[in-house]
Amino acid sequence: MKVNSQNPSIELNAYVKQVRQQQKTADAAQSAGQPTQEKGDKVNLSSQAREVQQASEMLKSMPDVRTEKVEKVKMEVDKGTYKVVGAQVATDMLKESFENNMILQKVNTRV
């Protein structure tokens, strides 16, 4: 069954109705002693869904911690040479927020 409607509840109701009808047909055939043919659902992923799946796999393969950067910062803190530049921190935070908003806008326009 292909889902294209803007109203998911209508799609779900149509799907449930189709599944129930198939089950009734299979039950009737089984009661009559006829062999039933197993049918399964078919899923077709859109190219966007494949992209999301690939991105998810890539994220899973990336380490949570950048060990070399952590070690460098630890050494600088221990030596007393680690300096925090507030303006750079603020700029990086704004940049990340902007990038996240751009990504969300792209995702929302694709849906």
N, C-alpha and C positions, 0 to 999 in steps of 0.2 A: 504494500500500500504506500503510495507516495503522499507525503504531507506537504501541502502548499498553502493552506488557509492561514488567515491572520488570527483566527479564533481557535486556539489549541483545544478548548473543551469540545468543540464540534468535531474536530479531527479525532480526539480520543473516543468520543461516543461512536463515531463511524467505525473506528478500528475495533472497539469492543463488540459492536454489533456484528462485524465481519467475522471476528474470532468465534463468537458464540454460534453463528450460523455454520461455520466450518466444523465446530465441535458437535453440533446436532447432526450434521450430515455423517460425520465419522461414527458417532454413537449409533445412528440408525443402520449404517452399513455393518457395523460390528454385531448388532443385534440380529441382523438378517443372516449372519454367518459369512458375509463377504469379507475378503481380505481388504484391509485398509492401507492406503498408501500414505506414508508419513510425509507431511508437508511442513516446511519450516519458514520462518520469517526471513526476509532478505533485507540487508542493510546496505545502502549505498551512501558512502561518505562524500560530502562535497569537497571541492579542492580546499576550501577554507578550513574545513574540519581536519583534513589531512595536514594542513600547515600547522594548525594548533597542536595536533598530535605529535608532529615532528619537533615543534618547539618544546613541548612538554618532555619529550625524550631527551632532548639536548640539555634541558635544565636539570633533569635527573642525573645526567652523567657529569655535571659540573660539581666540583667540590663546594661545600658550604663555607669553608674557610680558606682564605689564601694564606697558606702557611708561611711562605717566604716574606710576605708583607708584615704579618704578625710578628715574626722573628725580628725583622728590621726595626719595627716600632718598639718592641721590648728592649732591644739593645740601646736605642736612642734614649728611652725613658731611664734605663739603668745608668747611662752615662750622663744624664742631665742635659742632653742636647736636643731633646724632642721639643719642638715649638709648634704651638697651635696658632694659625693665622685665622682669626675670627672672620674676616672678610671672605677668605677662601672657603671656609666651612659654610657660610651663608650662601655664597654663590653656588657651591655644589648642591646644597639642599634645594635651592630654587630651580637649578638646572634639572635635577632629578624629578622634582614635582612637575615641571613643565613637560618633560619627556613622558612621564606617566599619564598626564592629561592628554597628550597627543595620541598615545597608544589607545587610551580609553575612547577617544573620539573616533579613531579608525575602527575599533571593534564595534562601537554603537552604530556606525554608518553601514557596516557590513550586515548587520542583523536584520 
